[in-house]
Amino acid sequence: MSFSKSELAALIMVGGALPAHVMATENLADYPQRAITLIVGTAPGGGTDILARRIAAHMTEDLGQKVIVDYRPGASGNIAAVAVARSEPDGYTIFLSTRAATLHKTMYPHINYDYAHDLTPVALAAKMPLVIVMGNHVSASTLPDAISLSKSNPNKFSLATIGVGTTNYLLSRILQETAGVEWVHVPYQSAPVALRDVIAGRVEFLCLPLSSAIAHIQAGSVRAMAVMSTQRVAEVPDIPSIEELGFAEAGADDWFAVMAPARTPSQVVTRLNRSVNRALAAQGEREQLSRLGFVAPASAQAPAALGALISEDTKRWTAILTAWQIKGLQ
């Protein structure tokens, strides 16, 4: 896969060794003793921000120390990932990751860190259905209509995503390849900005997290074409799934997970894991997250289960990206 200059500009170069500091054993029982920073890889206002703030609020109450959300957008979450990977492995800097950051070796080969070795799993926070929407200025009513219109008007329509390498970018690429259309890609750093341009008629299509789009869909300011999932989503039951429309290859949910620097003491990882799971188990929290477009785990998730999910997803998407590189797709 090749990239334009603007897309390559998202790459970051980092160097140096990871810190070797490990929290002294005698202090582990007292963790945490100060504020914790939860770094996210997007700008404020989107679905990741919503989830991060809710989890941080519950963790603050559970841990007895403030959990502060810090935004480091860019490079599909890898700027944030690198910041956490190179922080002290003491449990005071953690990362709310999405699937996109796991693909850094294929998407951004010059980034000098390794997600699988420089970060350690803490807990799965939520899965996130994605949705593809169109602006009201587009003279189509369904995804098949939009595809037919695009074939009749090549190079006329554009599609926005929240950046190269994100799950919404990858799924939209699979959809276009499968459907035999090509939309001009317009990358944004945040869903709210992209939505404004779709609503204003400057961009035709947008693939983004359902949590960022659901209020606009319900208000009628954009029209949903499909959820990028294998089945319909309970909160928006009238929107067809991408699979039922005949594009099963483009179906996958995004996910959010809390990660810590590698070599963070196991006792600290266990405490953070318990705190995330307690946050999700707070009264009414799963129901509230569902209304916002998230799917929280039905039960407490262990770090090992998250590690298995990351391994499985990395293999799947690395294979897809490698095939695209061989075929020379943009």
Disulfide bonds with the S-S distance in Angstrom:
none
